Every structure is written in C-alpha cells, then in structure tokens.
C-alpha cells in the first residue's frame, strides 16, 4: 500500500479541560522516511475540520457559496418575469 504524504496530515485535538494538557509538543509521525505535517485546519470531503471544536469556518464558507450561487441565478434570469422567477426558486 502506498501513502501520498502530500495529502496526508495529522491533527491534534486538545482536551476540553485545559488542566488535562500534558504537552503541546509532539514527535513527528513518519511513514518510511517522510514526516507527516501537523495542521489546525483541514478540508475533507468539502468540509472544513478544525481542531478547536468549532464549525464557524465551514458555515461561513457555505454561506459564501450560497450567495455566489444566488448571484449566478440572478444574473442568468434577471430578464425573466416575476412569476417565472418565483417558479424557478
């Protein structure tokens, strides 16, 4: 089995209770002779995964995408009558 190091990342999730933190420094994971990088944010299956238990970035990205799609629809159908727009939406 082969592993693509460019697409493989490691993410550490801190404990909810801060007093349980033992260390913030971890050894690098290695596959063969290549190290896997640590990240705080990772895009997986078109969703943003963050290590601080929040989905705010993913929600903001989806809101932005909705505005983009609505503007595209508006631009394509701006000359249609109101009943046609209502039917489309």
DRENDO-1510 file (C-alpha; in Angstrom, 1 decimal, always signed):
<recs>
REC; n; res; u; v; w
REC; 1; UNK; +0.0; +0.0; +0.0 .
REC; 2; UNK; +1.3; +3.5; -0.8 .
REC; 3; UNK; +0.5; +6.6; +1.1 .
REC; 4; UNK; +0.5; +10.1; -0.5 .
REC; 5; UNK; +2.4; +12.3; +2.0 .
REC; 6; UNK; +1.2; +15.5; +0.3 .
REC; 7; UNK; -2.4; +14.6; +1.1 .
REC; 8; UNK; -1.9; +13.1; +4.5 .
REC; 9; UNK; -1.9; +15.3; +7.6 .
REC; 10; UNK; -2.1; +14.8; +11.3 .
REC; 11; UNK; -4.4; +16.9; +13.5 .
REC; 12; UNK; -4.3; +17.0; +17.3 .
REC; 13; UNK; -7.5; +17.8; +19.2 .
REC; 14; UNK; -6.8; +19.4; +22.6 .
REC; 15; UNK; -8.8; +18.1; +25.6 .
REC; 16; UNK; -11.9; +20.2; +26.6 .
REC; 17; UNK; -10.5; +20.6; +30.1 .
REC; 18; UNK; -7.2; +22.5; +29.8 .
REC; 19; UNK; -5.8; +21.2; +33.0 .
REC; 20; UNK; -5.6; +17.7; +31.3 .
REC; 21; UNK; -3.0; +19.0; +28.8 .
REC; 22; UNK; +0.3; +17.3; +29.4 .
REC; 23; UNK; +2.3; +18.7; +26.5 .
REC; 24; UNK; +1.8; +20.7; +23.3 .
REC; 25; UNK; +4.9; +19.3; +21.6 .
REC; 26; UNK; +4.6; +16.0; +19.8 .
REC; 27; UNK; +7.0; +14.0; +17.8 .
REC; 28; UNK; +6.5; +13.9; +14.1 .
REC; 29; UNK; +4.7; +10.9; +12.6 .
REC; 30; UNK; +6.7; +9.3; +9.9 .
REC; 31; UNK; +5.8; +6.9; +7.0 .
REC; 32; UNK; +9.0; +5.5; +5.8 .
REC; 33; UNK; +11.5; +8.4; +5.8 .
REC; 34; UNK; +8.9; +11.1; +5.2 .
REC; 35; UNK; +7.2; +13.2; +8.0 .
REC; 36; UNK; +3.5; +13.9; +8.2 .
REC; 37; UNK; +2.8; +17.5; +8.9 .
REC; 38; UNK; +0.5; +18.8; +11.7 .
REC; 39; UNK; -2.4; +21.1; +10.8 .
REC; 40; UNK; -5.0; +23.0; +12.7 .
REC; 41; UNK; -7.5; +23.2; +9.7 .
REC; 42; UNK; -8.1; +20.5; +7.1 .
REC; 43; UNK; -10.5; +20.3; +4.2 .
REC; 44; UNK; -12.0; +16.8; +4.0 .
REC; 45; UNK; -14.9; +15.9; +1.6 .
REC; 46; UNK; -15.6; +19.6; +1.0 .
REC; 47; UNK; -15.9; +20.3; +4.8 .
REC; 48; UNK; -13.5; +22.2; +6.9 .
REC; 49; UNK; -12.4; +20.3; +10.0 .
REC; 50; UNK; -10.7; +22.4; +12.7 .
REC; 51; UNK; -9.1; +21.2; +15.9 .
REC; 52; UNK; -10.8; +23.7; +18.2 .
REC; 53; UNK; -14.3; +22.2; +18.2 .
REC; 54; UNK; -16.0; +24.8; +16.0 .
REC; 55; UNK; -17.7; +24.7; +12.7 .
REC; 56; UNK; -17.8; +28.5; +12.2 .
REC; 57; UNK; -15.4; +28.5; +9.2 .
REC; 58; UNK; -17.3; +25.8; +7.4 .
REC; 59; UNK; -20.6; +27.6; +8.0 .
REC; 60; UNK; -19.1; +30.9; +6.7 .
REC; 61; UNK; -17.8; +29.1; +3.6 .
REC; 62; UNK; -21.2; +27.6; +2.9 .
REC; 63; UNK; -22.9; +31.0; +3.4 .
REC; 64; UNK; -20.5; +32.5; +0.9 .
REC; 65; UNK; -21.2; +29.7; -1.6 .
REC; 66; UNK; -25.0; +30.3; -1.3 .
REC; 67; UNK; -24.5; +34.0; -2.1 .
REC; 68; UNK; -22.4; +33.1; -5.1 .
REC; 69; UNK; -25.0; +30.7; -6.4 .
REC; 70; UNK; -27.8; +33.2; -5.9 .
REC; 71; UNK; -25.9; +35.9; -7.7 .
REC; 72; UNK; -25.3; +33.5; -10.6 .
REC; 73; UNK; -29.0; +32.7; -10.8 .
REC; 74; UNK; -29.9; +36.3; -10.6 .
REC; 75; UNK; -27.6; +37.2; -13.4 .
REC; 76; UNK; -28.9; +34.4; -15.6 .
REC; 77; UNK; -32.6; +35.0; -15.0 .
REC; 78; UNK; -32.7; +38.8; -14.4 .
REC; 79; UNK; -34.7; +39.5; -17.5 .
REC; 80; UNK; -37.4; +36.9; -16.7 .
REC; 81; UNK; -40.8; +38.0; -15.3 .
REC; 82; UNK; -41.5; +37.8; -11.6 .
REC; 83; UNK; -43.8; +34.7; -11.9 .
REC; 84; UNK; -41.1; +32.8; -13.8 .
REC; 85; UNK; -38.5; +33.7; -11.1 .
REC; 86; UNK; -40.9; +32.6; -8.3 .
REC; 87; UNK; -41.5; +29.3; -10.1 .
REC; 88; UNK; -37.7; +28.7; -10.5 .
REC; 89; UNK; -37.0; +29.4; -6.9 .
</recs>
